[in-house]
Structure formats: C-alpha cells, structure tokens
Amino acid sequence: MLPRVIYYHAEPKGFTALDTDERRKFVRRATATLGDKPGQCSPYVLAEALL
C-alpha cells in the first residue's frame, strides 16, 4: 500500500525517477520515522508528509 501512496503523491511533484531500491529505502525510512507501531506506517500519515 505504501508504494502506491508514494507514486500517487510523488508523481505530480516530479519525483518519478525513484528506482526500486530507492523506493524500498524510502518506505523503510517512512515506516521508521512516521510509524506509530514498530514496522508500520499509516498510508494517510505518509500521504500527509508527502503533501
């Protein structure tokens, strides 16, 4: 679910050049910093951060 949120909000801002490894790192960092439980991140919180 998180990769879809990244694509949806990052594309209009021109951040479409993320390769698979970069996306994976981004999801891991978002989960670590935005998650309220270990290993979990709300897609809504991620979308708000990207906006």
mmCIF file of the N, C-alpha and C atoms, coordinates in Angstrom:
data_MODEL
# 
_entry.id   MODEL 
# 
loop_
_atom_site.group_PDB 
_atom_site.id 
_atom_site.type_symbol 
_atom_site.label_atom_id 
_atom_site.label_alt_id 
_atom_site.label_comp_id 
_atom_site.label_asym_id 
_atom_site.label_entity_id 
_atom_site.label_seq_id 
_atom_site.pdbx_PDB_ins_code 
_atom_site.Cartn_x 
_atom_site.Cartn_y 
_atom_site.Cartn_z 
_atom_site.occupancy 
_atom_site.B_iso_or_equiv 
_atom_site.pdbx_formal_charge 
_atom_site.auth_seq_id 
_atom_site.auth_comp_id 
_atom_site.auth_asym_id 
_atom_site.auth_atom_id 
_atom_site.pdbx_PDB_model_num 
ATOM 1   N N  . MET A 1 1  ? 0.819  -1.202 0.000   1.00 0.00 ? 1  MET A N  1 
ATOM 2   C CA . MET A 1 1  ? 0.000  0.000  0.000   1.00 0.00 ? 1  MET A CA 1 
ATOM 3   C C  . MET A 1 1  ? 0.860  1.262  0.000   1.00 0.00 ? 1  MET A C  1 
ATOM 4   N N  . LEU A 1 2  ? 1.951  1.277  0.764   1.00 0.00 ? 2  LEU A N  1 
ATOM 5   C CA . LEU A 1 2  ? 2.781  2.470  0.834   1.00 0.00 ? 2  LEU A CA 1 
ATOM 6   C C  . LEU A 1 2  ? 3.406  2.839  -0.512  1.00 0.00 ? 2  LEU A C  1 
ATOM 7   N N  . PRO A 1 3  ? 3.897  1.882  -1.297  1.00 0.00 ? 3  PRO A N  1 
ATOM 8   C CA . PRO A 1 3  ? 4.431  2.288  -2.606  1.00 0.00 ? 3  PRO A CA 1 
ATOM 9   C C  . PRO A 1 3  ? 3.393  2.978  -3.489  1.00 0.00 ? 3  PRO A C  1 
ATOM 10  N N  . ARG A 1 4  ? 2.142  2.551  -3.412  1.00 0.00 ? 4  ARG A N  1 
ATOM 11  C CA . ARG A 1 4  ? 1.097  3.209  -4.209  1.00 0.00 ? 4  ARG A CA 1 
ATOM 12  C C  . ARG A 1 4  ? 0.890  4.646  -3.759  1.00 0.00 ? 4  ARG A C  1 
ATOM 13  N N  . VAL A 1 5  ? 0.945  4.875  -2.448  1.00 0.00 ? 5  VAL A N  1 
ATOM 14  C CA . VAL A 1 5  ? 0.799  6.232  -1.916  1.00 0.00 ? 5  VAL A CA 1 
ATOM 15  C C  . VAL A 1 5  ? 1.954  7.098  -2.401  1.00 0.00 ? 5  VAL A C  1 
ATOM 16  N N  . ILE A 1 6  ? 3.156  6.531  -2.401  1.00 0.00 ? 6  ILE A N  1 
ATOM 17  C CA . ILE A 1 6  ? 4.327  7.271  -2.875  1.00 0.00 ? 6  ILE A CA 1 
ATOM 18  C C  . ILE A 1 6  ? 4.148  7.665  -4.336  1.00 0.00 ? 6  ILE A C  1 
ATOM 19  N N  . TYR A 1 7  ? 3.761  6.704  -5.180  1.00 0.00 ? 7  TYR A N  1 
ATOM 20  C CA . TYR A 1 7  ? 3.552  7.005  -6.602  1.00 0.00 ? 7  TYR A CA 1 
ATOM 21  C C  . TYR A 1 7  ? 2.492  8.084  -6.796  1.00 0.00 ? 7  TYR A C  1 
ATOM 22  N N  . TYR A 1 8  ? 1.389  7.954  -6.085  1.00 0.00 ? 8  TYR A N  1 
ATOM 23  C CA . TYR A 1 8  ? 0.259  8.857  -6.269  1.00 0.00 ? 8  TYR A CA 1 
ATOM 24  C C  . TYR A 1 8  ? 0.634  10.299 -5.949  1.00 0.00 ? 8  TYR A C  1 
ATOM 25  N N  . HIS A 1 9  ? 1.358  10.505 -4.854  1.00 0.00 ? 9  HIS A N  1 
ATOM 26  C CA . HIS A 1 9  ? 1.660  11.869 -4.428  1.00 0.00 ? 9  HIS A CA 1 
ATOM 27  C C  . HIS A 1 9  ? 2.995  12.392 -4.948  1.00 0.00 ? 9  HIS A C  1 
ATOM 28  N N  . ALA A 1 10 ? 3.928  11.522 -5.266  1.00 0.00 ? 10 ALA A N  1 
ATOM 29  C CA . ALA A 1 10 ? 5.233  11.976 -5.722  1.00 0.00 ? 10 ALA A CA 1 
ATOM 30  C C  . ALA A 1 10 ? 5.238  12.322 -7.207  1.00 0.00 ? 10 ALA A C  1 
ATOM 31  N N  . GLU A 1 11 ? 4.441  11.632 -7.996  1.00 0.00 ? 11 GLU A N  1 
ATOM 32  C CA . GLU A 1 11 ? 4.436  11.869 -9.447  1.00 0.00 ? 11 GLU A CA 1 
ATOM 33  C C  . GLU A 1 11 ? 4.103  13.312 -9.807  1.00 0.00 ? 11 GLU A C  1 
ATOM 34  N N  . PRO A 1 12 ? 3.041  13.922 -9.250  1.00 0.00 ? 12 PRO A N  1 
ATOM 35  C CA . PRO A 1 12 ? 2.739  15.308 -9.616  1.00 0.00 ? 12 PRO A CA 1 
ATOM 36  C C  . PRO A 1 12 ? 3.847  16.290 -9.241  1.00 0.00 ? 12 PRO A C  1 
ATOM 37  N N  . LYS A 1 13 ? 4.696  15.912 -8.276  1.00 0.00 ? 13 LYS A N  1 
ATOM 38  C CA . LYS A 1 13 ? 5.778  16.793 -7.851  1.00 0.00 ? 13 LYS A CA 1 
ATOM 39  C C  . LYS A 1 13 ? 7.070  16.524 -8.607  1.00 0.00 ? 13 LYS A C  1 
ATOM 40  N N  . GLY A 1 14 ? 7.049  15.560 -9.539  1.00 0.00 ? 14 GLY A N  1 
ATOM 41  C CA . GLY A 1 14 ? 8.215  15.296 -10.364 1.00 0.00 ? 14 GLY A CA 1 
ATOM 42  C C  . GLY A 1 14 ? 9.199  14.306 -9.763  1.00 0.00 ? 14 GLY A C  1 
ATOM 43  N N  . PHE A 1 15 ? 8.799  13.555 -8.757  1.00 0.00 ? 15 PHE A N  1 
ATOM 44  C CA . PHE A 1 15 ? 9.681  12.577 -8.139  1.00 0.00 ? 15 PHE A CA 1 
ATOM 45  C C  . PHE A 1 15 ? 9.385  11.178 -8.673  1.00 0.00 ? 15 PHE A C  1 
ATOM 46  N N  . THR A 1 16 ? 9.389  11.036 -9.978  1.00 0.00 ? 16 THR A N  1 
ATOM 47  C CA . THR A 1 16 ? 9.060  9.750  -10.583 1.00 0.00 ? 16 THR A CA 1 
ATOM 48  C C  . THR A 1 16 ? 10.291 8.922  -10.897 1.00 0.00 ? 16 THR A C  1 
ATOM 49  N N  . ALA A 1 17 ? 11.483 9.463  -10.669 1.00 0.00 ? 17 ALA A N  1 
ATOM 50  C CA . ALA A 1 17 ? 12.702 8.773  -11.052 1.00 0.00 ? 17 ALA A CA 1 
ATOM 51  C C  . ALA A 1 17 ? 13.214 7.817  -9.970  1.00 0.00 ? 17 ALA A C  1 
ATOM 52  N N  . LEU A 1 18 ? 12.402 7.507  -8.992  1.00 0.00 ? 18 LEU A N  1 
ATOM 53  C CA . LEU A 1 18 ? 12.837 6.587  -7.947  1.00 0.00 ? 18 LEU A CA 1 
ATOM 54  C C  . LEU A 1 18 ? 12.879 5.167  -8.495  1.00 0.00 ? 18 LEU A C  1 
ATOM 55  N N  . ASP A 1 19 ? 14.031 4.533  -8.411  1.00 0.00 ? 19 ASP A N  1 
ATOM 56  C CA . ASP A 1 19 ? 14.094 3.137  -8.828  1.00 0.00 ? 19 ASP A CA 1 
ATOM 57  C C  . ASP A 1 19 ? 13.628 2.244  -7.675  1.00 0.00 ? 19 ASP A C  1 
ATOM 58  N N  . THR A 1 20 ? 13.590 0.954  -7.896  1.00 0.00 ? 20 THR A N  1 
ATOM 59  C CA . THR A 1 20 ? 13.056 0.019  -6.907  1.00 0.00 ? 20 THR A CA 1 
ATOM 60  C C  . THR A 1 20 ? 13.800 0.103  -5.588  1.00 0.00 ? 20 THR A C  1 
ATOM 61  N N  . ASP A 1 21 ? 15.113 0.183  -5.627  1.00 0.00 ? 21 ASP A N  1 
ATOM 62  C CA . ASP A 1 21 ? 15.909 0.250  -4.407  1.00 0.00 ? 21 ASP A CA 1 
ATOM 63  C C  . ASP A 1 21 ? 15.649 1.547  -3.641  1.00 0.00 ? 21 ASP A C  1 
ATOM 64  N N  . GLU A 1 22 ? 15.541 2.654  -4.358  1.00 0.00 ? 22 GLU A N  1 
ATOM 65  C CA . GLU A 1 22 ? 15.265 3.938  -3.710  1.00 0.00 ? 22 GLU A CA 1 
ATOM 66  C C  . GLU A 1 22 ? 13.876 3.948  -3.081  1.00 0.00 ? 22 GLU A C  1 
ATOM 67  N N  . ARG A 1 23 ? 12.902 3.369  -3.771  1.00 0.00 ? 23 ARG A N  1 
ATOM 68  C CA . ARG A 1 23 ? 11.552 3.287  -3.202  1.00 0.00 ? 23 ARG A CA 1 
ATOM 69  C C  . ARG A 1 23 ? 11.546 2.445  -1.936  1.00 0.00 ? 23 ARG A C  1 
ATOM 70  N N  . ARG A 1 24 ? 12.265 1.334  -1.968  1.00 0.00 ? 24 ARG A N  1 
ATOM 71  C CA . ARG A 1 24 ? 12.338 0.458  -0.800  1.00 0.00 ? 24 ARG A CA 1 
ATOM 72  C C  . ARG A 1 24 ? 12.945 1.207  0.393   1.00 0.00 ? 24 ARG A C  1 
ATOM 73  N N  . LYS A 1 25 ? 14.020 1.958  0.142   1.00 0.00 ? 25 LYS A N  1 
ATOM 74  C CA . LYS A 1 25 ? 14.657 2.739  1.207   1.00 0.00 ? 25 LYS A CA 1 
ATOM 75  C C  . LYS A 1 25 ? 13.700 3.815  1.724   1.00 0.00 ? 25 LYS A C  1 
ATOM 76  N N  . PHE A 1 26 ? 12.984 4.450  0.809   1.00 0.00 ? 26 PHE A N  1 
ATOM 77  C CA . PHE A 1 26 ? 12.036 5.486  1.210   1.00 0.00 ? 26 PHE A CA 1 
ATOM 78  C C  . PHE A 1 26 ? 10.945 4.920  2.107   1.00 0.00 ? 26 PHE A C  1 
ATOM 79  N N  . VAL A 1 27 ? 10.402 3.760  1.731   1.00 0.00 ? 27 VAL A N  1 
ATOM 80  C CA . VAL A 1 27 ? 9.355  3.130  2.538   1.00 0.00 ? 27 VAL A CA 1 
ATOM 81  C C  . VAL A 1 27 ? 9.899  2.761  3.913   1.00 0.00 ? 27 VAL A C  1 
ATOM 82  N N  . ARG A 1 28 ? 11.130 2.221  3.964   1.00 0.00 ? 28 ARG A N  1 
ATOM 83  C CA . ARG A 1 28 ? 11.728 1.865  5.257   1.00 0.00 ? 28 ARG A CA 1 
ATOM 84  C C  . ARG A 1 28 ? 11.913 3.100  6.135   1.00 0.00 ? 28 ARG A C  1 
ATOM 85  N N  . ARG A 1 29 ? 12.387 4.176  5.560   1.00 0.00 ? 29 ARG A N  1 
ATOM 86  C CA . ARG A 1 29 ? 12.588 5.405  6.332   1.00 0.00 ? 29 ARG A CA 1 
ATOM 87  C C  . ARG A 1 29 ? 11.259 5.993  6.788   1.00 0.00 ? 29 ARG A C  1 
ATOM 88  N N  . ALA A 1 30 ? 10.278 5.986  5.919   1.00 0.00 ? 30 ALA A N  1 
ATOM 89  C CA . ALA A 1 30 ? 8.961  6.496  6.303   1.00 0.00 ? 30 ALA A CA 1 
ATOM 90  C C  . ALA A 1 30 ? 8.366  5.663  7.427   1.00 0.00 ? 30 ALA A C  1 
ATOM 91  N N  . THR A 1 31 ? 8.509  4.356  7.326   1.00 0.00 ? 31 THR A N  1 
ATOM 92  C CA . THR A 1 31 ? 7.986  3.478  8.371   1.00 0.00 ? 31 THR A CA 1 
ATOM 93  C C  . THR A 1 31 ? 8.695  3.741  9.690   1.00 0.00 ? 31 THR A C  1 
ATOM 94  N N  . ALA A 1 32 ? 10.006 3.935  9.640   1.00 0.00 ? 32 ALA A N  1 
ATOM 95  C CA . ALA A 1 32 ? 10.775 4.156  10.870  1.00 0.00 ? 32 ALA A CA 1 
ATOM 96  C C  . ALA A 1 32 ? 10.462 5.501  11.509  1.00 0.00 ? 32 ALA A C  1 
ATOM 97  N N  . THR A 1 33 ? 10.215 6.518  10.698  1.00 0.00 ? 33 THR A N  1 
ATOM 98  C CA . THR A 1 33 ? 10.026 7.852  11.262  1.00 0.00 ? 33 THR A CA 1 
ATOM 99  C C  . THR A 1 33 ? 8.567  8.241  11.463  1.00 0.00 ? 33 THR A C  1 
ATOM 100 N N  . LEU A 1 34 ? 7.678  7.723  10.647  1.00 0.00 ? 34 LEU A N  1 
ATOM 101 C CA . LEU A 1 34 ? 6.278  8.133  10.713  1.00 0.00 ? 34 LEU A CA 1 
ATOM 102 C C  . LEU A 1 34 ? 5.376  7.095  11.363  1.00 0.00 ? 34 LEU A C  1 
ATOM 103 N N  . GLY A 1 35 ? 5.903  5.912  11.598  1.00 0.00 ? 35 GLY A N  1 
ATOM 104 C CA . GLY A 1 35 ? 5.071  4.844  12.144  1.00 0.00 ? 35 GLY A CA 1 
ATOM 105 C C  . GLY A 1 35 ? 4.787  5.024  13.620  1.00 0.00 ? 35 GLY A C  1 
ATOM 106 N N  . ASP A 1 36 ? 3.590  4.649  14.010  1.00 0.00 ? 36 ASP A N  1 
ATOM 107 C CA . ASP A 1 36 ? 3.245  4.712  15.431  1.00 0.00 ? 36 ASP A CA 1 
ATOM 108 C C  . ASP A 1 36 ? 3.427  3.355  16.108  1.00 0.00 ? 36 ASP A C  1 
ATOM 109 N N  . LYS A 1 37 ? 3.654  2.324  15.326  1.00 0.00 ? 37 LYS A N  1 
ATOM 110 C CA . LYS A 1 37 ? 3.946  0.982  15.824  1.00 0.00 ? 37 LYS A CA 1 
ATOM 111 C C  . LYS A 1 37 ? 5.174  0.478  15.077  1.00 0.00 ? 37 LYS A C  1 
ATOM 112 N N  . PRO A 1 38 ? 5.987  -0.372 15.697  1.00 0.00 ? 38 PRO A N  1 
ATOM 113 C CA . PRO A 1 38 ? 7.175  -0.882 15.002  1.00 0.00 ? 38 PRO A CA 1 
ATOM 114 C C  . PRO A 1 38 ? 6.821  -1.578 13.681  1.00 0.00 ? 38 PRO A C  1 
ATOM 115 N N  . GLY A 1 39 ? 7.463  -1.158 12.606  1.00 0.00 ? 39 GLY A N  1 
ATOM 116 C CA . GLY A 1 39 ? 7.262  -1.776 11.301  1.00 0.00 ? 39 GLY A CA 1 
ATOM 117 C C  . GLY A 1 39 ? 5.986  -1.399 10.591  1.00 0.00 ? 39 GLY A C  1 
ATOM 118 N N  . GLN A 1 40 ? 5.265  -0.390 11.098  1.00 0.00 ? 40 GLN A N  1 
ATOM 119 C CA . GLN A 1 40 ? 4.008  0.011  10.460  1.00 0.00 ? 40 GLN A CA 1 
ATOM 120 C C  . GLN A 1 40 ? 3.968  1.517  10.278  1.00 0.00 ? 40 GLN A C  1 
ATOM 121 N N  . CYS A 1 41 ? 3.376  1.926  9.185   1.00 0.00 ? 41 CYS A N  1 
ATOM 122 C CA . CYS A 1 41 ? 3.182  3.344  8.905   1.00 0.00 ? 41 CYS A CA 1 
ATOM 123 C C  . CYS A 1 41 ? 1.828  3.503  8.231   1.00 0.00 ? 41 CYS A C  1 
ATOM 124 N N  . SER A 1 42 ? 1.057  4.416  8.730   1.00 0.00 ? 42 SER A N  1 
ATOM 125 C CA . SER A 1 42 ? -0.251 4.671  8.135   1.00 0.00 ? 42 SER A CA 1 
ATOM 126 C C  . SER A 1 42 ? -0.075 5.316  6.762   1.00 0.00 ? 42 SER A C  1 
ATOM 127 N N  . PRO A 1 43 ? -0.764 4.820  5.745   1.00 0.00 ? 43 PRO A N  1 
ATOM 128 C CA . PRO A 1 43 ? -0.673 5.463  4.429   1.00 0.00 ? 43 PRO A CA 1 
ATOM 129 C C  . PRO A 1 43 ? -1.185 6.900  4.464   1.00 0.00 ? 43 PRO A C  1 
ATOM 130 N N  . TYR A 1 44 ? -2.089 7.201  5.382   1.00 0.00 ? 44 TYR A N  1 
ATOM 131 C CA . TYR A 1 44 ? -2.615 8.554  5.500   1.00 0.00 ? 44 TYR A CA 1 
ATOM 132 C C  . TYR A 1 44 ? -1.548 9.508  6.036   1.00 0.00 ? 44 TYR A C  1 
ATOM 133 N N  . VAL A 1 45 ? -0.763 9.039  7.001   1.00 0.00 ? 45 VAL A N  1 
ATOM 134 C CA . VAL A 1 45 ? 0.315  9.851  7.557   1.00 0.00 ? 45 VAL A CA 1 
ATOM 135 C C  . VAL A 1 45 ? 1.389  10.073 6.488   1.00 0.00 ? 45 VAL A C  1 
ATOM 136 N N  . LEU A 1 46 ? 1.699  9.036  5.725   1.00 0.00 ? 46 LEU A N  1 
ATOM 137 C CA . LEU A 1 46 ? 2.683  9.170  4.660   1.00 0.00 ? 46 LEU A CA 1 
ATOM 138 C C  . LEU A 1 46 ? 2.196  10.160 3.600   1.00 0.00 ? 46 LEU A C  1 
ATOM 139 N N  . ALA A 1 47 ? 0.938  10.054 3.221   1.00 0.00 ? 47 ALA A N  1 
ATOM 140 C CA . ALA A 1 47 ? 0.382  10.980 2.219   1.00 0.00 ? 47 ALA A CA 1 
ATOM 141 C C  . ALA A 1 47 ? 0.459  12.414 2.729   1.00 0.00 ? 47 ALA A C  1 
ATOM 142 N N  . GLU A 1 48 ? 0.148  12.641 3.984   1.00 0.00 ? 48 GLU A N  1 
ATOM 143 C CA . GLU A 1 48 ? 0.220  13.980 4.568   1.00 0.00 ? 48 GLU A CA 1 
ATOM 144 C C  . GLU A 1 48 ? 1.654  14.493 4.559   1.00 0.00 ? 48 GLU A C  1 
ATOM 145 N N  . ALA A 1 49 ? 2.611  13.638 4.845   1.00 0.00 ? 49 ALA A N  1 
ATOM 146 C CA . ALA A 1 49 ? 4.021  14.032 4.835   1.00 0.00 ? 49 ALA A CA 1 
ATOM 147 C C  . ALA A 1 49 ? 4.464  14.397 3.421   1.00 0.00 ? 49 ALA A C  1 
ATOM 148 N N  . LEU A 1 50 ? 3.995  13.678 2.426   1.00 0.00 ? 50 LEU A N  1 
ATOM 149 C CA . LEU A 1 50 ? 4.374  13.957 1.038   1.00 0.00 ? 50 LEU A CA 1 
ATOM 150 C C  . LEU A 1 50 ? 3.726  15.242 0.520   1.00 0.00 ? 50 LEU A C  1 
ATOM 151 N N  . LEU A 1 51 ? 2.563  15.569 1.048   1.00 0.00 ? 51 LEU A N  1 
ATOM 152 C CA . LEU A 1 51 ? 1.889  16.800 0.611   1.00 0.00 ? 51 LEU A CA 1 
ATOM 153 C C  . LEU A 1 51 ? 2.604  17.989 1.170   1.00 0.00 ? 51 LEU A C  1 
# 
